[in-house]
Amino acid sequence: MNILPSNRLRLYREFKAIDANDYYGIVRYYEQHEDGIRAFELEEYLDCTLAYTNALFETGSHSKHIVMCDHLLEIVIMQNIETWGGEDLYERLLFKKAASLFQLHEYPKAEHVLRELVKIYPEEKLPRRFLEKCLLRQKTAWLTKTRAAFVGLLLLAAVVIAVEFFVVEPFFPGWLFGFQIAHNILLFSGIGSLAVGESLHAWRCRRAVAKFVARMKRRKKASSKG
């Protein structure tokens, strides 16, 4: 699309006049004038498109945000752009893409992006912590069974308590102590199984990430020596 330089300057000036925190305004203006913005020089185009992409994230348009992250990542690679505004642009875009995938509950995809990020930047703490959080959200089969056991034991305890109150206490008081022991055992067993399951899952996630980070650090150190 052929747009006169004066019109490009006007569009850029109007875009920059929008308050940086007016995310809906940024999204609205960008989408209304996208053809004109695409005619900008690289620096101005990146400036506007980065602001638009961030605004998509802030307004909860995570599917659109992921598409724009992929588009910008392609530009960063093709144009060999290392930093922007003092930040590693590639790292920033990958991290925000993972965040959008996480918000969409696309945990395996978010994990994949975060692993790629850790491979490149194994010293960074934030991607590592985010990766742990992502793994925590992915429930394994055994953890699902643990939670099912917890619910089952609580329901069984509720049944025992109901029998205790409505049958045993008024008609068989001699059995009351035994029923109290039984429902306490069921309650504590259910809570204990859940606590052990969740704790073990968290420990496994932390250990898996720690081992992965350590492996990536060794690989990066070996490649730098080579």
C-alpha positions in Angstrom: 0.0 0.0 0.0 1.5 3.4 -1.1 1.1 6.0 1.6 2.6 9.4 1.4 5.3 10.2 4.0 3.2 13.0 5.5 0.4 10.6 6.1 2.7 8.0 7.7 4.0 10.8 10.0 0.5 11.8 10.9 -0.5 8.2 11.7 2.7 7.7 13.8 2.2 11.0 15.7 -1.5 10.1 16.4 -0.5 6.7 17.6 2.2 8.0 19.9 -0.3 10.6 21.3 -2.4 7.8 22.8 -1.7 7.3 26.5 0.6 4.3 27.1 -1.9 2.8 29.6 -4.9 3.2 27.3 -4.7 -0.3 26.1 -8.1 -0.4 24.5 -7.4 2.8 22.7 -4.1 1.4 21.3 -5.8 -1.7 20.1 -8.6 0.2 18.5 -6.4 2.7 16.7 -3.9 0.1 15.5 -6.6 -2.2 14.0 -8.3 0.8 12.4 -5.1 1.9 10.7 -3.2 -1.3 10.3 -2.6 -1.0 6.6 -1.1 2.4 7.1 1.1 1.3 10.0 2.4 -1.6 7.9 3.8 1.0 5.5 6.0 2.5 8.3 9.8 2.2 8.4 11.0 -0.7 10.5 11.7 1.3 13.7 8.4 3.0 13.7 6.5 -0.2 12.7 8.2 -2.1 15.6 7.5 0.7 18.0 3.7 0.7 17.2 3.4 -3.1 16.8 5.1 -3.8 20.1 2.8 -1.4 21.9 -0.2 -3.0 20.2 1.0 -6.5 21.0 1.4 -5.6 24.7 -2.0 -4.0 24.7 -3.5 -7.2 23.4 -2.0 -9.0 26.4 -3.2 -6.4 28.8 -6.8 -6.5 27.4 -6.9 -10.3 27.7 -6.9 -10.9 23.9 -4.4 -13.7 24.4 -5.1 -15.6 21.1 -4.4 -12.5 19.1 -1.4 -11.7 21.3 0.1 -15.1 20.5 -0.3 -14.5 16.7 1.4 -11.1 17.0 4.2 -12.5 19.2 5.0 -15.1 16.4 4.9 -12.3 13.8 7.3 -10.1 15.8 9.6 -13.1 16.6 9.9 -13.7 12.9 10.9 -10.0 12.4 13.4 -10.2 15.2 15.1 -13.2 13.7 15.0 -12.0 10.1 16.3 -8.5 11.0 18.7 -9.8 13.6 17.4 -7.4 16.3 19.0 -8.2 19.6 17.7 -5.4 21.9 14.9 -2.9 22.0 14.6 -0.2 24.6 17.4 -1.9 26.6 15.6 -5.2 26.7 16.3 -8.5 25.0 13.4 -8.4 22.6 13.5 -12.1 21.7 13.4 -13.1 25.4 10.6 -10.7 26.2 8.4 -11.9 23.3 8.9 -15.6 24.1 8.1 -15.0 27.8 4.9 -13.0 27.0 3.9 -15.7 24.5 4.2 -18.3 27.2 2.2 -16.1 29.5 -0.7 -15.9 27.0 -0.6 -19.7 26.5 -0.7 -20.1 30.2 -3.7 -17.8 30.5 -5.5 -19.9 27.8 -4.7 -23.0 29.9 -2.5 -24.3 27.0 0.0 -25.6 29.6 1.9 -28.1 27.4 2.4 -25.4 24.7 3.5 -22.9 27.4 5.9 -25.5 28.8 7.4 -26.0 25.4 8.0 -22.2 24.9 9.4 -21.9 28.4 11.8 -24.8 27.9 13.1 -23.1 24.7 13.5 -19.9 26.7 15.5 -21.7 29.5 17.7 -23.4 26.8 18.7 -19.9 25.6 18.8 -18.2 29.0 19.5 -20.8 31.6 20.7 -18.2 34.1 17.4 -16.3 34.2 15.3 -17.1 37.3 11.9 -15.9 36.0 11.5 -18.4 33.2 12.5 -21.2 35.5 9.9 -20.2 38.1 7.3 -19.8 35.4 8.2 -23.3 34.1 7.7 -24.8 37.5 4.3 -23.1 37.8 3.4 -24.4 34.4 4.3 -28.0 35.3 2.4 -27.7 38.6 -0.8 -26.9 36.6 -0.4 -30.1 34.5 -1.9 -32.8 36.6 -0.5 -36.3 36.2 -2.6 -39.4 36.3 -1.4 -40.4 39.7 -2.3 -37.0 41.1 -5.8 -37.2 39.7 -6.1 -40.6 41.4 -4.9 -39.0 44.6 -7.5 -36.3 44.4 -10.2 -38.9 43.6 -9.2 -40.9 46.7 -9.4 -37.7 48.8 -13.0 -37.0 47.6 -13.9 -40.7 48.0 -12.6 -40.8 51.6 -14.4 -37.6 52.5 -17.7 -38.9 51.1 -17.2 -42.1 53.0 -16.5 -40.2 56.2 -19.6 -38.2 55.6 -21.7 -41.4 55.3 -20.1 -42.8 58.5 -20.9 -39.5 60.4 -24.5 -39.6 59.1 -24.9 -43.1 60.3 -23.3 -42.2 63.6 -25.7 -39.3 64.3 -28.9 -40.8 63.0 -28.5 -44.5 63.8 -25.7 -45.3 66.2 -26.1 -42.5 68.8 -29.8 -42.9 69.4 -30.1 -46.7 69.0 -26.6 -48.3 69.5 -24.6 -45.9 71.9 -22.2 -48.7 72.6 -20.9 -48.5 69.1 -20.4 -44.7 69.2 -16.7 -44.6 70.1 -15.9 -47.0 67.3 -17.7 -44.9 64.7 -16.0 -41.8 65.9 -12.6 -43.5 65.5 -13.7 -44.6 62.0 -14.8 -41.3 60.7 -11.7 -39.6 62.1 -9.4 -42.1 60.4 -11.3 -41.6 57.1 -11.0 -37.8 57.4 -7.3 -37.8 58.2 -6.6 -40.4 55.6 -8.3 -38.2 52.9 -6.5 -35.0 54.0 -3.2 -36.8 54.3 -3.4 -38.4 50.9 -4.2 -35.0 49.3 -1.4 -33.3 51.2 1.2 -36.0 50.3 0.0 -36.1 46.6 0.2 -32.3 46.2 3.6 -32.0 48.0 5.1 -34.8 46.0 3.8 -33.3 42.7 5.4 -29.9 43.7 8.7 -31.6 44.6 8.8 -33.5 41.4 8.1 -30.4 39.3 10.9 -28.4 41.1 13.3 -31.3 40.7 12.5 -31.7 37.0 13.0 -28.0 36.3 16.2 -27.9 38.4 17.7 -30.9 36.5 16.7 -29.4 33.2 18.2 -26.0 34.0 21.4 -27.6 35.2 21.7 -29.6 32.0 21.1 -26.5 29.9 23.8 -24.6 31.9 26.3 -27.4 31.3 25.4 -27.5 27.6 25.8 -23.7 27.2 29.1 -23.8 29.1 30.4 -26.6 26.9 29.4 -24.8 23.7 31.1 -21.6 24.8 34.3 -23.5 25.4 34.0 -25.2 22.1 
